């Protein structure tokens, strides 16, 4: 069976690609291994909310959330919104198609194989998720059998854990949000921090991300920034409680013990680096830099914005992290659970063509691989800073769809 274009994956990026192709009259099909939004339904904890408000978490033409476009979706709400988007535009999504593999056919073109079908396509867009698989370090295997080990995708709520304290490993958005969820339920929490920036949820009368949508911050191109910027994690903030600021000092004020990066495990003994204080300072420095850029945008544009007001999450704690322990005996500390929040890897098993994936990353230029007709979408910094968030998917999809239409005209 032949089809002009196959999209592999029906998450937000795959659905954005389908919308862009549909708008241009390109014959295509979207192959979804399970159900639309399944990852959002199955791999998020109970209190989770998106970090982007609804006005930034909707694909083109979809409702921004009725009377509250500034609110924050739960994971099931966002999954339902994706299904509604498919219905709104009548997109050709084949759910429960099973895993797909993209390969070359006998003539050197592209073939997409599933357990029940084999499709030849002129173009293929792979949208299988670039933050899909939890990257649990090898050190996890060295922990003692007494401990319950969970990760970002298997943690659900404090109620599922045995009595006792919790070690959360990883100080990015997920790790800090889970630490906050746990300490809010009365658990004692140790947080192995990371070098991650932070930013207040709201600044000068608006959501910080709203300022970034209009200031050009999200439009920065991959090629125009320092390569070191590409490796920085998203800054700390949260969509829970109608959106609020999150910082290492705000967690410490609630009783979370901050330690450095986890370095080694041996049974009940864990060892940490000495970076806790430096990680606190780094978060503060990033916040200052990001807020300064917003101030500069406000001044340039002549916007009559509210004055800056300090909030509790910004308040420093003198010497925070300076005396962080370098090791802990988890049994003696009363810790019964370890939750790994150590980053996510892309799911790339759909790419069965040699040379496309190198050292765990897809080789591409603005989403176009070296294989004629093969594209990827949904990756952080695919083309611009906004590529890795829901709000950026539509513009990447339109650009890729235009390239596919250009190939059609050339053919």
HELIX and SHEET records of a PDB file:
HELIX    1   1 UNK A   12  UNK A   23  1                                  12    
HELIX    2   2 UNK A   38  UNK A   42  1                                   5    
HELIX    3   3 UNK A   54  UNK A   56  5                                   3    
HELIX    4   4 UNK A   75  UNK A   89  1                                  15    
HELIX    5   5 UNK A  138  UNK A  142  5                                   5    
HELIX    6   6 UNK A  158  UNK A  160  5                                   3    
HELIX    7   7 UNK A  173  UNK A  184  1                                  12    
HELIX    8   8 UNK A  208  UNK A  215  1                                   8    
HELIX    9   9 UNK A  217  UNK A  219  5                                   3    
HELIX   10  10 UNK A  222  UNK A  224  5                                   3    
HELIX   11  11 UNK A  227  UNK A  231  5                                   5    
HELIX   12  12 UNK A  248  UNK A  253  1                                   6    
HELIX   13  13 UNK A  276  UNK A  301  1                                  26    
HELIX   14  14 UNK A  312  UNK A  314  5                                   3    
HELIX   15  15 UNK A  385  UNK A  388  5                                   4    
HELIX   16  16 UNK A  390  UNK A  392  5                                   3    
HELIX   17  17 UNK A  393  UNK A  410  1                                  18    
SHEET    1   A 6 UNK A  93  UNK A  94  0                                        
SHEET    2   A 6 UNK A  28  UNK A  31  1                                        
SHEET    3   A 6 UNK A   2  UNK A   8  1                                        
SHEET    4   A 6 UNK A 118  UNK A 126  1                                        
SHEET    5   A 6 UNK A 110  UNK A 113 -1                                        
SHEET    6   A 6 UNK A 101  UNK A 104 -1                                        
SHEET    1   B 5 UNK A  93  UNK A  94  0                                        
SHEET    2   B 5 UNK A  28  UNK A  31  1                                        
SHEET    3   B 5 UNK A   2  UNK A   8  1                                        
SHEET    4   B 5 UNK A 118  UNK A 126  1                                        
SHEET    5   B 5 UNK A 374  UNK A 376  1                                        
SHEET    1   C 2 UNK A 133  UNK A 134  0                                        
SHEET    2   C 2 UNK A 344  UNK A 345 -1                                        
SHEET    1   D 5 UNK A 148  UNK A 151  0                                        
SHEET    2   D 5 UNK A 335  UNK A 340  1                                        
SHEET    3   D 5 UNK A 165  UNK A 169  1                                        
SHEET    4   D 5 UNK A 189  UNK A 192  1                                        
SHEET    5   D 5 UNK A 257  UNK A 259  1                                        
SHEET    1   E 2 UNK A 202  UNK A 203  0                                        
SHEET    2   E 2 UNK A 206  UNK A 207 -1                                        
SHEET    1   F 3 UNK A 262  UNK A 266  0                                        
SHEET    2   F 3 UNK A 269  UNK A 272 -1                                        
SHEET    3   F 3 UNK A 327  UNK A 329 -1                                        
SHEET    1   G 2 UNK A 357  UNK A 358  0                                        
SHEET    2   G 2 UNK A 361  UNK A 362 -1                                        
END                                                                             
